[in-house]
Amino acid sequence: MKRFPEVPRFIVIQLFKDFGGDEKKDLNFKVPPEFHADYKTFAVQCDVPMSEILYRSFQFYRMAMNWTR
């Protein structure tokens, strides 16, 4: 199993706290098996759901896009 660099616990908690409500809608798309395995491993190592990583990644991507405009 691929090991990612250790992330300080307080950073993980800060990044992944209190996002989204109880209502959820399915989002289905295909990714390469290697990407899925790395993504899932990262989520397990950070002790957060895969969906939270997706939410936060999208937030950071949007912020980066706004920063460069």
C-alpha positions as CSV (number, residue, x, y, z in Angstrom):
1,M,0.0,0.0,0.0
2,K,1.3,3.4,-1.0
3,R,2.1,5.6,2.0
4,F,1.5,9.4,1.9
5,P,3.5,11.9,4.0
6,E,2.2,12.4,7.5
7,V,-0.2,15.3,7.8
8,P,-0.4,17.0,11.3
9,R,-3.7,16.0,12.9
10,F,-4.8,19.6,13.6
11,I,-4.4,20.4,9.9
12,V,-6.6,17.5,8.8
13,I,-9.3,18.4,11.4
14,Q,-9.3,22.0,10.3
15,L,-9.5,21.2,6.6
16,F,-12.3,18.6,7.0
17,K,-14.6,19.9,9.7
18,D,-18.2,20.8,9.3
19,F,-18.8,20.7,5.6
20,G,-22.1,19.9,3.9
21,G,-25.5,19.1,5.2
22,D,-27.3,15.9,5.7
23,E,-28.9,15.9,2.3
24,K,-26.7,14.1,-0.3
25,K,-27.0,13.4,-4.0
26,D,-25.1,10.8,-6.0
27,L,-22.2,11.8,-8.1
28,N,-20.9,9.1,-10.4
29,F,-17.9,9.1,-12.6
30,K,-15.1,6.8,-13.6
31,V,-11.4,7.1,-12.6
32,P,-8.4,4.8,-13.2
33,P,-8.1,2.0,-10.7
34,E,-4.7,3.3,-9.5
35,F,-6.1,6.8,-8.8
36,H,-9.0,5.2,-6.9
37,A,-6.6,3.2,-4.7
38,D,-4.4,6.2,-3.9
39,Y,-7.5,8.3,-3.2
40,K,-8.9,5.7,-0.9
41,T,-5.6,5.1,0.9
42,F,-5.2,8.8,1.5
43,A,-8.7,9.1,3.0
44,V,-8.1,6.1,5.3
45,Q,-4.7,7.5,6.4
46,C,-6.3,10.9,7.2
47,D,-9.4,9.2,8.8
48,V,-11.9,11.2,6.7
49,P,-14.5,10.1,4.2
50,M,-13.6,10.1,0.5
51,S,-16.5,12.5,-0.1
52,E,-14.9,15.1,2.3
53,I,-11.7,15.0,0.3
54,L,-13.7,15.7,-2.9
55,Y,-15.6,18.6,-1.3
56,R,-12.4,20.2,0.0
57,S,-10.4,19.6,-3.2
58,F,-13.2,21.3,-5.1
59,Q,-13.1,24.3,-2.7
60,F,-9.3,24.6,-3.0
61,Y,-9.5,24.3,-6.8
62,R,-12.1,27.1,-7.0
63,M,-10.0,29.3,-4.7
64,A,-6.9,28.6,-6.9
65,M,-8.8,29.5,-10.0
66,N,-10.1,32.7,-8.6
67,W,-6.6,33.6,-7.3
68,T,-5.1,33.3,-10.8
69,R,-7.7,35.4,-12.5
